[in-house]
Structure formats: structure tokens, C-alpha cells
Amino acid sequence: MSTEEACSTFLVRHAWLSLRGVVAEALVEHDLSVAQFASLLLLRESPGMSVADVARKVSTARQSANEMLGGLERAGLVERRQHPTDRRSQQIMLTPAGLERLEAALPTVQAVEARLSAGFNPSELAAVSAWLHRMAAASSGINEEIPTL
């Protein structure tokens, strides 16, 4: 039995690292890293996330997320606002420039995904998507910060 047959975690990790590399190359033209792109995407979907929220969603340490968000802030793509009810926390908001950069980069990432998934039929893609969503939902909240494998 191969490692991939014994534990799908390693196959998912291998696929993610491969996909991440291809997406990273494509995002160079938009001056974004994969984590920055993911953060902009998350903030468009859920404005006002905290640094800890972003860290959990992009699977990184809070300190790394804070540094990455600092770069996005210096570039004018996000802004930090004081949380209305928790003075120890800040909300991260996408700026109009951040939304514009995201909307410019999104078709690039979608084109990469379309190219890489071209050999799959719609039912195969739906099954993979359903499995990944269920695995993510089943494991959400298990760790405050998710270590990178």
C-alpha cells in the first residue's frame, strides 16, 4: 500500500503544494502571494475578520498573518479598524484598491484552476469539492492555529 493510499492527508498536501506553486507563479503579475490573494478573497467574503481569523483561514501562525496583513496594509489593499466592542481587537477591511487588485487577480487564478482540472468531468469535480468542504468543516475549530505540515 502506498503512502497516498494509506493516508489521504499526504496526497492532499502534495496536491496543495503543487497547485500553490503554479498559482504563485500566476500571481506574480498581480504582485500578490498566494496567502495575500487568499486573504483578500476571505476579506471580500467576510469583512472585519481579525488577524487571528485570517491566520486560521490561511493556515498560518497569527504572527505570520499579522506580518502579511501589514504588507497588504502598506500597499493600501487592506486597512485595520478598531473593533466596535473589543478594544483589544482590530477588524481587517478590504480597501477599494484591495478589491480592485483581487478582481484583477481572480480570473488569473480561475484560469490556472480550469487548466489543471480540464481532464475531470463535472461530477468528478463536484465529488472532490464536496469531500474537501466536508473535511474542512469537520476539522474546523479543532486547532486555534493550524501548524503547516
FENTAUR-V722199 format. One record per residue. N is the residue number from 1. RES is the residue in one small letter. SS is DSSP state (h for helix, s for strand, l for the rest). Layout:
N/RES/SS
N/RES/SS
This chain:
1/m/l
2/s/l
3/t/h
4/e/h
5/e/h
6/a/h
7/c/l
8/s/h
9/t/h
10/f/h
11/l/h
12/v/h
13/r/h
14/h/h
15/a/h
16/w/h
17/l/h
18/s/h
19/l/h
20/r/h
21/g/h
22/v/h
23/v/h
24/a/h
25/e/h
26/a/h
27/l/h
28/v/h
29/e/h
30/h/h
31/d/l
32/l/l
33/s/l
34/v/h
35/a/h
36/q/h
37/f/h
38/a/h
39/s/h
40/l/h
41/l/h
42/l/h
43/l/h
44/r/h
45/e/h
46/s/l
47/p/l
48/g/l
49/m/s
50/s/l
51/v/h
52/a/h
53/d/h
54/v/h
55/a/h
56/r/h
57/k/h
58/v/l
59/s/l
60/t/l
61/a/l
62/r/h
63/q/h
64/s/h
65/a/h
66/n/h
67/e/h
68/m/h
69/l/h
70/g/h
71/g/h
72/l/h
73/e/h
74/r/h
75/a/l
76/g/l
77/l/l
78/v/s
79/e/s
80/r/s
81/r/s
82/q/s
83/h/l
84/p/l
85/t/l
86/d/l
87/r/l
88/r/l
89/s/l
90/q/s
91/q/s
92/i/s
93/m/s
94/l/s
95/t/l
96/p/h
97/a/h
98/g/h
99/l/h
100/e/h
101/r/h
102/l/h
103/e/h
104/a/h
105/a/h
106/l/h
107/p/h
108/t/h
109/v/h
110/q/h
111/a/h
112/v/h
113/e/h
114/a/h
115/r/h
116/l/h
117/s/l
118/a/l
119/g/l
120/f/l
121/n/l
122/p/h
123/s/h
124/e/h
125/l/h
126/a/h
127/a/h
128/v/h
129/s/h
130/a/h
131/w/h
132/l/h
133/h/h
134/r/h
135/m/h
136/a/h
137/a/h
138/a/h
139/s/h
140/s/l
141/g/l
142/i/l
143/n/l
144/e/l
145/e/l
146/i/l
147/p/l
148/t/l
149/l/l
